[in-house]
Amino acid sequence: MRRSHPGVPCARSERGAAAVEAGLVTTFLMPLLLGIMFFGNYFWHAQKADAYPVRIPSGAIQGSGLTCQELVDRVKATVVANAANLADSTPIDLADVTADVVEVLPTVGAVVRVSVRTNVDSPLSSFLPDGGALVSDTLVRLDDVTLTTTSC
């Protein structure tokens, strides 16, 4: 049995072992590393998207004698404008926002369900939930709003 010493080449049977080991490790670790990076990006976007609907400032939507559609349009425009004003947010379009009047409170205001859909651009989108789309959904109570109808 031959022992290796510094400066002395390895035995013939050990040649290429490091290259084979590096190939095996790279084959398994690179996809794992890329998967961690893409899923990390997805969950980072998911945390940011959860805050879109609640960013309707208090008193931002006011008015009397509004129809349900006028209220929905104002809510959608406010959500898009507030997302555009935030430096750390992903831009969203008006088509990405859905708003529905859930309840009309006759003398107080209305309760509106707001949903924002954002897409995460990733090569692994097909493996992500909903094809990489994030949907944030919340209920918002709007005071200082009166509607012309008692239900929508």
N, CA, C and O atoms as a GROMACS GRO file, in nm:
protein
  608
    1MET      N    1   0.084  -0.118   0.000
    1MET     CA    2   0.000   0.000   0.000
    1MET      C    3   0.089   0.124   0.000
    1MET      O    4   0.181   0.137   0.080
    2ARG      N    5   0.058   0.211  -0.090
    2ARG     CA    6   0.139   0.330  -0.106
    2ARG      C    7   0.070   0.449  -0.040
    2ARG      O    8  -0.049   0.472  -0.062
    3ARG      N    9   0.142   0.522   0.038
    3ARG     CA   10   0.087   0.641   0.101
    3ARG      C   11   0.124   0.763   0.018
    3ARG      O   12   0.232   0.771  -0.040
    4SER      N   13   0.029   0.856   0.015
    4SER     CA   14   0.060   0.976  -0.063
    4SER      C   15   0.125   1.079   0.027
    4SER      O   16   0.086   1.097   0.143
    5HIS      N   17   0.223   1.146  -0.028
    5HIS     CA   18   0.296   1.251   0.044
    5HIS      C   19   0.282   1.378  -0.037
    5HIS      O   20   0.260   1.373  -0.158
    6PRO      N   21   0.296   1.493   0.030
    6PRO     CA   22   0.289   1.618  -0.046
    6PRO      C   23   0.392   1.620  -0.158
    6PRO      O   24   0.509   1.588  -0.138
    7GLY      N   25   0.347   1.658  -0.276
    7GLY     CA   26   0.436   1.665  -0.390
    7GLY      C   27   0.448   1.535  -0.466
    7GLY      O   28   0.507   1.531  -0.574
    8VAL      N   29   0.394   1.428  -0.410
    8VAL     CA   30   0.401   1.298  -0.477
    8VAL      C   31   0.266   1.272  -0.542
    8VAL      O   32   0.163   1.283  -0.476
    9PRO      N   33   0.264   1.236  -0.673
    9PRO     CA   34   0.136   1.213  -0.739
    9PRO      C   35   0.059   1.096  -0.678
    9PRO      O   36   0.118   1.005  -0.620
   10CYS      N   37  -0.075   1.099  -0.692
   10CYS     CA   38  -0.161   0.995  -0.639
   10CYS      C   39  -0.146   0.867  -0.720
   10CYS      O   40  -0.093   0.866  -0.831
   11ALA      N   41  -0.191   0.762  -0.661
   11ALA     CA   42  -0.186   0.633  -0.729
   11ALA      C   43  -0.278   0.636  -0.851
   11ALA      O   44  -0.371   0.717  -0.856
   12ARG      N   45  -0.252   0.551  -0.946
   12ARG     CA   46  -0.328   0.549  -1.071
   12ARG      C   47  -0.477   0.522  -1.048
   12ARG      O   48  -0.560   0.575  -1.122
   13SER      N   49  -0.512   0.444  -0.948
   13SER     CA   50  -0.652   0.411  -0.925
   13SER      C   51  -0.733   0.529  -0.871
   13SER      O   52  -0.856   0.525  -0.877
   14GLU      N   53  -0.670   0.632  -0.820
   14GLU     CA   54  -0.741   0.746  -0.764
   14GLU      C   55  -0.755   0.861  -0.862
   14GLU      O   56  -0.817   0.962  -0.830
   15ARG      N   57  -0.698   0.848  -0.980
   15ARG     CA   58  -0.706   0.955  -1.078
   15ARG      C   59  -0.850   0.972  -1.127
   15ARG      O   60  -0.919   0.874  -1.155
   16GLY      N   61  -0.895   1.093  -1.136
   16GLY     CA   62  -1.028   1.122  -1.186
   16GLY      C   63  -1.139   1.108  -1.084
   16GLY      O   64  -1.254   1.139  -1.114
   17ALA      N   65  -1.106   1.061  -0.964
   17ALA     CA   66  -1.210   1.043  -0.862
   17ALA      C   67  -1.273   1.177  -0.824
   17ALA      O   68  -1.394   1.186  -0.803
   18ALA      N   69  -1.191   1.280  -0.815
   18ALA     CA   70  -1.243   1.412  -0.779
   18ALA      C   71  -1.336   1.465  -0.887
   18ALA      O   72  -1.438   1.527  -0.856
   19ALA      N   73  -1.303   1.440  -1.014
   19ALA     CA   74  -1.389   1.486  -1.123
   19ALA      C   75  -1.523   1.413  -1.122
   19ALA      O   76  -1.627   1.474  -1.146
   20VAL      N   77  -1.521   1.284  -1.095
   20VAL     CA   78  -1.644   1.206  -1.089
   20VAL      C   79  -1.730   1.252  -0.971
   20VAL      O   80  -1.851   1.268  -0.985
   21GLU      N   81  -1.668   1.272  -0.857
   21GLU     CA   82  -1.742   1.318  -0.740
   21GLU      C   83  -1.801   1.457  -0.764
   21GLU      O   84  -1.916   1.483  -0.728
   22ALA      N   85  -1.724   1.546  -0.826
   22ALA     CA   86  -1.774   1.680  -0.855
   22ALA      C   87  -1.892   1.673  -0.952
   22ALA      O   88  -1.989   1.748  -0.937
   23GLY      N   89  -1.885   1.587  -1.051
   23GLY     CA   90  -1.995   1.570  -1.145
   23GLY      C   91  -2.122   1.520  -1.078
   23GLY      O   92  -2.231   1.568  -1.107
   24LEU      N   93  -2.106   1.423  -0.988
   24LEU     CA   94  -2.222   1.369  -0.917
   24LEU      C   95  -2.284   1.473  -0.824
   24LEU      O   96  -2.406   1.488  -0.820
   25VAL      N   97  -2.201   1.542  -0.751
   25VAL     CA   98  -2.251   1.643  -0.658
   25VAL      C   99  -2.318   1.757  -0.734
   25VAL      O  100  -2.425   1.803  -0.694
   26THR      N  101  -2.257   1.803  -0.843
   26THR     CA  102  -2.314   1.912  -0.922
   26THR      C  103  -2.448   1.872  -0.983
   26THR      O  104  -2.540   1.953  -0.990
   27THR      N  105  -2.458   1.748  -1.027
   27THR     CA  106  -2.581   1.699  -1.088
   27THR      C  107  -2.700   1.708  -0.992
   27THR      O  108  -2.812   1.736  -1.034
   28PHE      N  109  -2.675   1.684  -0.866
   28PHE     CA  110  -2.784   1.686  -0.768
   28PHE      C  111  -2.800   1.820  -0.699
   28PHE      O  112  -2.912   1.859  -0.666
   29LEU      N  113  -2.691   1.891  -0.676
   29LEU     CA  114  -2.701   2.015  -0.600
   29LEU      C  115  -2.744   2.136  -0.683
   29LEU      O  116  -2.812   2.224  -0.631
   30MET      N  117  -2.708   2.142  -0.809
   30MET     CA  118  -2.746   2.258  -0.890
   30MET      C  119  -2.899   2.270  -0.906
   30MET      O  120  -2.953   2.378  -0.884
   31PRO      N  121  -2.970   2.163  -0.944
   31PRO     CA  122  -3.116   2.177  -0.950
   31PRO      C  123  -3.178   2.211  -0.815
   31PRO      O  124  -3.275   2.287  -0.807
   32LEU      N  125  -3.122   2.156  -0.709
   32LEU     CA  126  -3.173   2.188  -0.576
   32LEU      C  127  -3.152   2.335  -0.544
   32LEU      O  128  -3.242   2.402  -0.492
   33LEU      N  129  -3.034   2.387  -0.574
   33LEU     CA  130  -3.004   2.527  -0.550
   33LEU      C  131  -3.095   2.618  -0.633
   33LEU      O  132  -3.146   2.717  -0.581
   34LEU      N  133  -3.114   2.586  -0.761
   34LEU     CA  134  -3.203   2.667  -0.846
   34LEU      C  135  -3.347   2.661  -0.796
   34LEU      O  136  -3.417   2.763  -0.798
   35GLY      N  137  -3.391   2.545  -0.754
   35GLY     CA  138  -3.527   2.532  -0.700
   35GLY      C  139  -3.546   2.616  -0.576
   35GLY      O  140  -3.649   2.681  -0.560
   36ILE      N  141  -3.448   2.617  -0.489
   36ILE     CA  142  -3.455   2.699  -0.367
   36ILE      C  143  -3.463   2.847  -0.404
   36ILE      O  144  -3.539   2.922  -0.343
   37MET      N  145  -3.385   2.888  -0.503
   37MET     CA  146  -3.386   3.029  -0.543
   37MET      C  147  -3.521   3.069  -0.604
   37MET      O  148  -3.573   3.175  -0.571
   38PHE      N  149  -3.578   2.986  -0.692
   38PHE     CA  150  -3.705   3.021  -0.756
   38PHE      C  151  -3.821   3.018  -0.657
   38PHE      O  152  -3.907   3.106  -0.662
   39PHE      N  153  -3.825   2.919  -0.569
   39PHE     CA  154  -3.932   2.914  -0.470
   39PHE      C  155  -3.916   3.027  -0.368
   39PHE      O  156  -4.016   3.082  -0.321
   40GLY      N  157  -3.793   3.062  -0.334
   40GLY     CA  158  -3.770   3.177  -0.246
   40GLY      C  159  -3.822   3.305  -0.308
   40GLY      O  160  -3.883   3.387  -0.239
   41ASN      N  161  -3.798   3.324  -0.439
   41ASN     CA  162  -3.849   3.440  -0.510
   41ASN      C  163  -4.002   3.441  -0.509
   41ASN      O  164  -4.064   3.546  -0.490
   42TYR      N  165  -4.062   3.326  -0.529
   42TYR     CA  166  -4.208   3.314  -0.529
   42TYR      C  167  -4.266   3.353  -0.393
   42TYR      O  168  -4.362   3.430  -0.386
   43PHE      N  169  -4.208   3.301  -0.285
   43PHE     CA  170  -4.261   3.330  -0.152
   43PHE      C  171  -4.234   3.475  -0.112
   43PHE      O  172  -4.311   3.534  -0.036
   44TRP      N  173  -4.125   3.534  -0.162
   44TRP     CA  174  -4.099   3.675  -0.137
   44TRP      C  175  -4.208   3.760  -0.203
   44TRP      O  176  -4.259   3.853  -0.142
   45HIS      N  177  -4.243   3.727  -0.328
   45HIS     CA  178  -4.352   3.798  -0.396
   45HIS      C  179  -4.484   3.774  -0.324
   45HIS      O  180  -4.568   3.863  -0.316
   46ALA      N  181  -4.504   3.653  -0.273
   46ALA     CA  182  -4.630   3.622  -0.203
   46ALA      C  183  -4.647   3.709  -0.080
   46ALA      O  184  -4.758   3.753  -0.050
   47GLN      N  185  -4.539   3.735  -0.008
   47GLN     CA  186  -4.549   3.821   0.110
   47GLN      C  187  -4.582   3.964   0.070
   47GLN      O  188  -4.659   4.031   0.140
   48LYS      N  189  -4.526   4.013  -0.039
   48LYS     CA  190  -4.553   4.150  -0.083
   48LYS      C  191  -4.695   4.163  -0.135
   48LYS      O  192  -4.759   4.266  -0.111
   49ALA      N  193  -4.745   4.062  -0.205
   49ALA     CA  194  -4.877   4.069  -0.265
   49ALA      C  195  -4.988   4.067  -0.161
   49ALA      O  196  -5.097   4.118  -0.187
   50ASP      N  197  -4.964   4.010  -0.044
   50ASP     CA  198  -5.066   4.003   0.060
   50ASP      C  199  -5.108   4.141   0.110
   50ASP      O  200  -5.217   4.155   0.165
   51ALA      N  201  -5.025   4.241   0.093
   51ALA     CA  202  -5.055   4.373   0.149
   51ALA      C  203  -5.125   4.465   0.051
   51ALA      O  204  -5.162   4.576   0.089
   52TYR      N  205  -5.145   4.426  -0.075
   52TYR     CA  206  -5.207   4.516  -0.172
   52TYR      C  207  -5.345   4.566  -0.132
   52TYR      O  208  -5.364   4.687  -0.123
   53PRO      N  209  -5.442   4.478  -0.106
   53PRO     CA  210  -5.578   4.528  -0.083
   53PRO      C  211  -5.592   4.614   0.042
   53PRO      O  212  -5.675   4.705   0.044
   54VAL      N  213  -5.515   4.587   0.146
   54VAL     CA  214  -5.532   4.664   0.269
   54VAL      C  215  -5.468   4.802   0.259
   54VAL      O  216  -5.475   4.879   0.355
   55ARG      N  217  -5.407   4.834   0.148
   55ARG     CA  218  -5.344   4.964   0.132
   55ARG      C  219  -5.441   5.066   0.075
   55ARG      O  220  -5.404   5.148  -0.009
   56ILE      N  221  -5.564   5.060   0.121
   56ILE     CA  222  -5.661   5.165   0.089
   56ILE      C  223  -5.663   5.258   0.210
   56ILE      O  224  -5.716   5.221   0.315
   57PRO      N  225  -5.606   5.375   0.197
   57PRO     CA  226  -5.598   5.465   0.312
   57PRO      C  227  -5.737   5.501   0.364
   57PRO      O  228  -5.834   5.508   0.288
   58SER      N  229  -5.744   5.523   0.493
   58SER     CA  230  -5.870   5.560   0.555
   58SER      C  231  -5.918   5.693   0.497
   58SER      O  232  -5.844   5.790   0.493
   59GLY      N  233  -6.041   5.695   0.454
   59GLY     CA  234  -6.098   5.816   0.397
   59GLY      C  235  -6.062   5.841   0.252
   59GLY      O  236  -6.096   5.946   0.197
   60ALA      N  237  -5.993   5.747   0.188
   60ALA     CA  238  -5.953   5.766   0.048
   60ALA      C  239  -6.071   5.758  -0.046
   60ALA      O  240  -6.070   5.820  -0.153
   61ILE      N  241  -6.172   5.683  -0.009
   61ILE     CA  242  -6.289   5.668  -0.093
   61ILE      C  243  -6.409   5.724  -0.017
   61ILE      O  244  -6.453   5.668   0.083
   62GLN      N  245  -6.460   5.835  -0.066
   62GLN     CA  246  -6.574   5.900  -0.003
   62GLN      C  247  -6.673   5.938  -0.111
   62GLN      O  248  -6.637   5.955  -0.227
   63GLY      N  249  -6.796   5.952  -0.072
   63GLY     CA  250  -6.896   5.996  -0.168
   63GLY      C  251  -7.034   5.954  -0.126
   63GLY      O  252  -7.051   5.860  -0.048
   64SER      N  253  -7.132   6.021  -0.178
   64SER     CA  254  -7.270   5.985  -0.149
   64SER      C  255  -7.345   5.969  -0.280
   64SER      O  256  -7.312   6.033  -0.380
   65GLY      N  257  -7.444   5.883  -0.278
   65GLY     CA  258  -7.524   5.860  -0.397
   65GLY      C  259  -7.451   5.781  -0.504
   65GLY      O  260  -7.481   5.795  -0.623
   66LEU      N  261  -7.353   5.699  -0.464
   66LEU     CA  262  -7.278   5.620  -0.561
   66LEU      C  263  -7.355   5.493  -0.598
   66LEU      O  264  -7.429   5.438  -0.517
   67THR      N  265  -7.337   5.450  -0.721
   67THR     CA  266  -7.388   5.318  -0.758
   67THR      C  267  -7.284   5.215  -0.720
   67THR      O  268  -7.169   5.249  -0.689
   68CYS      N  269  -7.323   5.089  -0.722
   68CYS     CA  270  -7.229   4.982  -0.687
   68CYS      C  271  -7.110   4.982  -0.782
   68CYS      O  272  -6.996   4.963  -0.740
   69GLN      N  273  -7.136   5.002  -0.911
   69GLN     CA  274  -7.028   5.000  -1.009
   69GLN      C  275  -6.932   5.116  -0.989
   69GLN      O  276  -6.811   5.099  -1.004
   70GLU      N  277  -6.984   5.234  -0.955
   70GLU     CA  278  -6.897   5.349  -0.929
   70GLU      C  279  -6.806   5.322  -0.808
   70GLU      O  280  -6.688   5.357  -0.810
   71LEU      N  281  -6.861   5.262  -0.705
   71LEU     CA  282  -6.781   5.229  -0.587
   71LEU      C  283  -6.673   5.127  -0.622
   71LEU      O  284  -6.558   5.143  -0.582
   72VAL      N  285  -6.709   5.024  -0.697
   72VAL     CA  286  -6.611   4.922  -0.737
   72VAL      C  287  -6.500   4.985  -0.820
   72VAL      O  288  -6.383   4.954  -0.800
   73ASP      N  289  -6.535   5.073  -0.913
   73ASP     CA  290  -6.434   5.139  -0.996
   73ASP      C  291  -6.340   5.226  -0.912
   73ASP      O  292  -6.220   5.228  -0.937
   74ARG      N  293  -6.394   5.296  -0.813
   74ARG     CA  294  -6.310   5.378  -0.726
   74ARG      C  295  -6.216   5.294  -0.642
   74ARG      O  296  -6.099   5.330  -0.622
   75VAL      N  297  -6.266   5.182  -0.592
   75VAL     CA  298  -6.182   5.092  -0.511
   75VAL      C  299  -6.067   5.038  -0.596
   75VAL      O  300  -5.952   5.038  -0.552
   76LYS      N  301  -6.098   4.992  -0.715
   76LYS     CA  302  -5.995   4.937  -0.802
   76LYS      C  303  -5.889   5.042  -0.837
   76LYS      O  304  -5.769   5.013  -0.832
   77ALA      N  305  -5.933   5.161  -0.870
   77ALA     CA  306  -5.839   5.268  -0.905
   77ALA      C  307  -5.751   5.306  -0.786
   77ALA      O  308  -5.632   5.333  -0.803
   78THR      N  309  -5.808   5.307  -0.666
   78THR     CA  310  -5.732   5.340  -0.546
   78THR      C  311  -5.626   5.234  -0.516
   78THR      O  312  -5.514   5.268  -0.480
   79VAL      N  313  -5.661   5.107  -0.529
   79VAL     CA  314  -5.565   4.999  -0.504
   79VAL      C  315  -5.449   5.008  -0.603
   79VAL      O  316  -5.333   4.994  -0.564
   80VAL      N  317  -5.479   5.030  -0.730
   80VAL     CA  318  -5.374   5.040  -0.832
   80VAL      C  319  -5.285   5.162  -0.806
   80VAL      O  320  -5.163   5.152  -0.817
   81ALA      N  321  -5.345   5.275  -0.773
   81ALA     CA  322  -5.268   5.398  -0.747
   81ALA      C  323  -5.178   5.381  -0.626
   81ALA      O  324  -5.063   5.424  -0.628
   82ASN      N  325  -5.229   5.318  -0.520
   82ASN     CA  326  -5.146   5.300  -0.400
   82ASN      C  327  -5.033   5.202  -0.425
   82ASN      O  328  -4.924   5.222  -0.372
   83ALA      N  329  -5.056   5.098  -0.504
   83ALA     CA  330  -4.949   5.004  -0.536
   83ALA      C  331  -4.842   5.072  -0.621
   83ALA      O  332  -4.723   5.042  -0.606
   84ALA      N  333  -4.883   5.162  -0.709
   84ALA     CA  334  -4.787   5.233  -0.794
   84ALA      C  335  -4.703   5.332  -0.714
   84ALA      O  336  -4.589   5.361  -0.751
   85ASN      N  337  -4.758   5.383  -0.604
   85ASN     CA  338  -4.685   5.480  -0.523
   85ASN      C  339  -4.584   5.417  -0.428
   85ASN      O  340  -4.500   5.487  -0.371
   86LEU      N  341  -4.591   5.286  -0.411
   86LEU     CA  342  -4.500   5.219  -0.319
   86LEU      C  343  -4.376   5.174  -0.394
   86LEU      O  344  -4.386   5.106  -0.496
   87ALA      N  345  -4.260   5.211  -0.344
   87ALA     CA  346  -4.135   5.180  -0.413
   87ALA      C  347  -4.105   5.030  -0.414
   87ALA      O  348  -4.040   4.982  -0.508
   88ASP      N  349  -4.149   4.957  -0.314
   88ASP     CA  350  -4.113   4.816  -0.304
   88ASP      C  351  -4.217   4.722  -0.362
   88ASP      O  352  -4.206   4.601  -0.345
   89SER      N  353  -4.318   4.774  -0.431
   89SER     CA  354  -4.425   4.688  -0.479
   89SER      C  355  -4.409   4.657  -0.627
   89SER      O  356  -4.346   4.732  -0.702
   90THR      N  357  -4.466   4.547  -0.666
   90THR     CA  358  -4.469   4.508  -0.806
   90THR      C  359  -4.584   4.583  -0.872
   90THR      O  360  -4.694   4.586  -0.817
   91PRO      N  361  -4.563   4.643  -0.990
   91PRO     CA  362  -4.672   4.716  -1.054
   91PRO      C  363  -4.788   4.623  -1.089
   91PRO      O  364  -4.767   4.509  -1.131
   92ILE      N  365  -4.909   4.673  -1.072
   92ILE     CA  366  -5.027   4.594  -1.107
   92ILE      C  367  -5.114   4.675  -1.201
   92ILE      O  368  -5.110   4.798  -1.199
   93ASP      N  369  -5.191   4.606  -1.281
   93ASP     CA  370  -5.284   4.671  -1.374
   93ASP      C  371  -5.423   4.672  -1.315
   93ASP      O  372  -5.452   4.601  -1.219
   94LEU      N  373  -5.508   4.754  -1.372
   94LEU     CA  374  -5.647   4.760  -1.329
   94LEU      C  375  -5.717   4.627  -1.352
   94LEU      O  376  -5.808   4.590  -1.278
   95ALA      N  377  -5.674   4.554  -1.456
   95ALA     CA  378  -5.735   4.423  -1.486
   95ALA      C  379  -5.698   4.318  -1.381
   95ALA      O  380  -5.766   4.215  -1.370
   96ASP      N  381  -5.592   4.342  -1.305
   96ASP     CA  382  -5.548   4.247  -1.202
   96ASP      C  383  -5.628   4.261  -1.072
   96ASP      O  384  -5.615   4.177  -0.983
   97VAL      N  385  -5.708   4.365  -1.061
   97VAL     CA  386  -5.782   4.393  -0.938
   97VAL      C  387  -5.930   4.359  -0.959
   97VAL      O  388  -5.990   4.401  -1.057
   98THR      N  389  -5.986   4.284  -0.865
   98THR     CA  390  -6.128   4.252  -0.866
   98THR      C  391  -6.190   4.305  -0.737
   98THR      O  392  -6.134   4.285  -0.629
   99ALA      N  393  -6.301   4.372  -0.748
   99ALA     CA  394  -6.370   4.423  -0.629
   99ALA      C  395  -6.518   4.391  -0.640
   99ALA      O  396  -6.579   4.407  -0.746
  100ASP      N  397  -6.575   4.345  -0.530
  100ASP     CA  398  -6.717   4.315  -0.523
  100ASP      C  399  -6.773   4.373  -0.394
  100ASP      O  400  -6.712   4.360  -0.288
  101VAL      N  401  -6.888   4.437  -0.403
  101VAL     CA  402  -6.954   4.488  -0.283
  101VAL      C  403  -7.023   4.370  -0.215
  101VAL      O  404  -7.112   4.308  -0.273
  102VAL      N  405  -6.981   4.341  -0.093
  102VAL     CA  406  -7.035   4.227  -0.018
  102VAL      C  407  -7.158   4.267   0.060
  102VAL      O  408  -7.257   4.195   0.065
  103GLU      N  409  -7.150   4.385   0.122
  103GLU     CA  410  -7.260   4.429   0.209
  103GLU      C  411  -7.271   4.580   0.204
  103GLU      O  412  -7.170   4.651   0.203
  104VAL      N  413  -7.392   4.628   0.199
  104VAL     CA  414  -7.417   4.772   0.203
  104VAL      C  415  -7.469   4.805   0.342
  104VAL      O  416  -7.571   4.751   0.386
  105LEU      N  417  -7.400   4.894   0.410
  105LEU     CA  418  -7.441   4.941   0.542
  105LEU      C  419  -7.510   5.076   0.520
  105LEU      O  420  -7.441   5.176   0.496
  106PRO      N  421  -7.642   5.083   0.530
  106PRO     CA  422  -7.718   5.199   0.484
  106PRO      C  423  -7.668   5.335   0.530
  106PRO      O  424  -7.658   5.426   0.448
  107THR      N  425  -7.636   5.353   0.655
  107THR     CA  426  -7.595   5.486   0.700
  107THR      C  427  -7.444   5.495   0.726
  107THR      O  428  -7.394   5.602   0.760
  108VAL      N  429  -7.374   5.387   0.711
  108VAL     CA  430  -7.233   5.386   0.747
  108VAL      C  431  -7.142   5.379   0.624
  108VAL      O  432  -7.050   5.460   0.611
  109GLY      N  433  -7.167   5.286   0.536
  109GLY     CA  434  -7.079   5.268   0.421
  109GLY      C  435  -7.102   5.134   0.353
  109GLY      O  436  -7.216   5.094   0.329
  110ALA      N  437  -6.994   5.066   0.322
  110ALA     CA  438  -7.004   4.938   0.252
  110ALA      C  439  -6.885   4.850   0.286
  110ALA      O  440  -6.778   4.899   0.324
  111VAL      N  441  -6.905   4.721   0.270
  111VAL     CA  442  -6.796   4.624   0.286
  111VAL      C  443  -6.766   4.570   0.146
  111VAL      O  444  -6.856   4.522   0.076
  112VAL      N  445  -6.639   4.578   0.107
  112VAL     CA  446  -6.599   4.539  -0.027
  112VAL      C  447  -6.492   4.430  -0.018
  112VAL      O  448  -6.397   4.441   0.060
  113ARG      N  449  -6.508   4.325  -0.100
  113ARG     CA  450  -6.405   4.221  -0.112
  113ARG      C  451  -6.313   4.262  -0.226
  113ARG      O  452  -6.357   4.284  -0.339
  114VAL      N  453  -6.184   4.273  -0.196
  114VAL     CA  454  -6.085   4.314  -0.295
  114VAL      C  455  -5.987   4.199  -0.316
  114VAL      O  456  -5.931   4.144  -0.221
  115SER      N  457  -5.966   4.164  -0.443
  115SER     CA  458  -5.870   4.060  -0.479
  115SER      C  459  -5.770   4.119  -0.578
  115SER      O  460  -5.808   4.190  -0.672
  116VAL      N  461  -5.643   4.090  -0.556
  116VAL     CA  462  -5.538   4.135  -0.646
  116VAL      C  463  -5.463   4.013  -0.695
  116VAL      O  464  -5.419   3.930  -0.615
  117ARG      N  465  -5.449   4.001  -0.826
  117ARG     CA  466  -5.378   3.888  -0.886
  117ARG      C  467  -5.248   3.940  -0.948
  117ARG      O  468  -5.250   4.030  -1.031
  118THR      N  469  -5.137   3.882  -0.906
  118THR     CA  470  -5.007   3.915  -0.964
  118THR      C  471  -4.940   3.786  -1.009
  118THR      O  472  -4.959   3.681  -0.949
  119ASN      N  473  -4.863   3.797  -1.114
  119ASN     CA  474  -4.792   3.681  -1.167
  119ASN      C  475  -4.644   3.692  -1.134
  119ASN      O  476  -4.585   3.799  -1.144
  120VAL      N  477  -4.586   3.580  -1.096
  120VAL     CA  478  -4.443   3.572  -1.070
  120VAL      C  479  -4.379   3.514  -1.195
  120VAL      O  480  -4.407   3.400  -1.232
  121ASP      N  481  -4.292   3.592  -1.259
  121ASP     CA  482  -4.225   3.544  -1.378
  121ASP      C  483  -4.110   3.452  -1.336
  121ASP      O  484  -4.013   3.496  -1.274
  122SER      N  485  -4.122   3.327  -1.371
  122SER     CA  486  -4.022   3.229  -1.333
  122SER      C  487  -4.024   3.114  -1.434
  122SER      O  488  -4.130   3.077  -1.483
  123PRO      N  489  -3.907   3.059  -1.465
  123PRO     CA  490  -3.904   2.943  -1.553
  123PRO      C  491  -3.975   2.823  -1.491
  123PRO      O  492  -4.012   2.729  -1.561
  124LEU      N  493  -3.993   2.825  -1.361
  124LEU     CA  494  -4.057   2.714  -1.292
  124LEU      C  495  -4.204   2.743  -1.260
  124LEU      O  496  -4.260   2.681  -1.170
  125SER      N  497  -4.265   2.837  -1.331
  125SER     CA  498  -4.403   2.876  -1.301
  125SER      C  499  -4.501   2.759  -1.307
  125SER      O  500  -4.599   2.757  -1.233
  126SER      N  501  -4.474   2.664  -1.394
  126SER     CA  502  -4.567   2.550  -1.406
  126SER      C  503  -4.566   2.464  -1.280
  126SER      O  504  -4.661   2.389  -1.256
  127PHE      N  505  -4.460   2.472  -1.201
  127PHE     CA  506  -4.452   2.394  -1.078
  127PHE      C  507  -4.507   2.469  -0.957
  127PHE      O  508  -4.527   2.411  -0.850
  128LEU      N  509  -4.530   2.599  -0.974
  128LEU     CA  510  -4.580   2.681  -0.864
  128LEU      C  511  -4.732   2.673  -0.857
  128LEU      O  512  -4.796   2.644  -0.957
  129PRO      N  513  -4.789   2.699  -0.740
  129PRO     CA  514  -4.935   2.699  -0.729
  129PRO      C  515  -4.998   2.801  -0.823
  129PRO      O  516  -4.947   2.912  -0.837
  130ASP      N  517  -5.106   2.765  -0.888
  130ASP     CA  518  -5.179   2.850  -0.982
  130ASP      C  519  -5.091   2.902  -1.096
  130ASP      O  520  -5.112   3.012  -1.146
  131GLY      N  521  -4.993   2.823  -1.135
  131GLY     CA  522  -4.905   2.863  -1.245
  131GLY      C  523  -4.822   2.985  -1.215
  131GLY      O  524  -4.784   3.058  -1.307
  132GLY      N  525  -4.791   3.009  -1.090
  132GLY     CA  526  -4.712   3.124  -1.050
  132GLY      C  527  -4.793   3.248  -1.021
  132GLY      O  528  -4.736   3.355  -0.997
  133ALA      N  529  -4.924   3.237  -1.023
  133ALA     CA  530  -5.010   3.353  -0.995
  133ALA      C  531  -5.037   3.361  -0.845
  133ALA      O  532  -5.067   3.260  -0.781
  134LEU      N  533  -5.027   3.479  -0.792
  134LEU     CA  534  -5.056   3.504  -0.650
  134LEU      C  535  -5.187   3.582  -0.642
  134LEU      O  536  -5.204   3.683  -0.709
  135VAL      N  537  -5.277   3.534  -0.560
  135VAL     CA  538  -5.405   3.604  -0.541
  135VAL      C  539  -5.416   3.644  -0.395
  135VAL      O  540  -5.415   3.560  -0.305
  136SER      N  541  -5.426   3.773  -0.373
  136SER     CA  542  -5.442   3.827  -0.239
  136SER      C  543  -5.587   3.873  -0.225
  136SER      O  544  -5.638   3.948  -0.309
  137ASP      N  545  -5.652   3.830  -0.120
  137ASP     CA  546  -5.796   3.855  -0.104
  137ASP      C  547  -5.823   3.906   0.036
  137ASP      O  548  -5.773   3.850   0.134
  138THR      N  549  -5.900   4.013   0.047
  138THR     CA  550  -5.934   4.066   0.179
  138THR      C  551  -6.067   4.142   0.173
  138THR      O  552  -6.113   4.181   0.066
  139LEU      N  553  -6.125   4.162   0.288
  139LEU     CA  554  -6.246   4.244   0.302
  139LEU      C  555  -6.206   4.381   0.356
  139LEU      O  556  -6.126   4.390   0.449
  140VAL      N  557  -6.262   4.486   0.298
  140VAL     CA  558  -6.231   4.622   0.340
  140VAL      C  559  -6.363   4.691   0.372
  140VAL      O  560  -6.455   4.690   0.291
  141ARG      N  561  -6.372   4.751   0.489
  141ARG     CA  562  -6.491   4.828   0.526
  141ARG      C  563  -6.465   4.974   0.491
  141ARG      O  564  -6.367   5.034   0.537
  142LEU      N  565  -6.552   5.029   0.411
  142LEU     CA  566  -6.539   5.168   0.367
  142LEU      C  567  -6.646   5.252   0.435
  142LEU      O  568  -6.766   5.233   0.414
  143ASP      N  569  -6.600   5.344   0.518
  143ASP     CA  570  -6.692   5.437   0.583
  143ASP      C  571  -6.702   5.562   0.496
  143ASP      O  572  -6.624   5.578   0.402
  144ASP      N  573  -6.795   5.648   0.524
  144ASP     CA  574  -6.815   5.773   0.451
  144ASP      C  575  -6.853   5.750   0.305
  144ASP      O  576  -6.823   5.832   0.218
  145VAL      N  577  -6.920   5.638   0.280
  145VAL     CA  578  -6.968   5.608   0.145
  145VAL      C  579  -7.116   5.571   0.159
  145VAL      O  580  -7.152   5.486   0.241
  146THR      N  581  -7.199   5.633   0.080
  146THR     CA  582  -7.340   5.592   0.077
  146THR      C  583  -7.375   5.554  -0.065
  146THR      O  584  -7.337   5.621  -0.161
  147LEU      N  585  -7.448   5.446  -0.076
  147LEU     CA  586  -7.487   5.394  -0.206
  147LEU      C  587  -7.632   5.423  -0.234
  147LEU      O  588  -7.711   5.444  -0.141
  148THR      N  589  -7.668   5.424  -0.361
  148THR     CA  590  -7.806   5.452  -0.399
  148THR      C  591  -7.897   5.333  -0.376
  148THR      O  592  -8.018   5.349  -0.370
  149THR      N  593  -7.840   5.213  -0.364
  149THR     CA  594  -7.919   5.092  -0.343
  149THR      C  595  -7.882   5.029  -0.209
  149THR      O  596  -7.779   5.062  -0.151
  150THR      N  597  -7.967   4.941  -0.160
  150THR     CA  598  -7.938   4.873  -0.033
  150THR      C  599  -7.868   4.740  -0.053
  150THR      O  600  -7.825   4.678   0.044
  151SER      N  601  -7.857   4.696  -0.176
  151SER     CA  602  -7.783   4.572  -0.205
  151SER      C  603  -7.726   4.582  -0.345
  151SER      O  604  -7.775   4.655  -0.430
  152CYS      N  605  -7.620   4.506  -0.366
  152CYS     CA  606  -7.554   4.507  -0.498
  152CYS      C  607  -7.551   4.368  -0.557
  152CYS      O  608  -7.500   4.349  -0.667
   0.00000   0.00000   0.00000
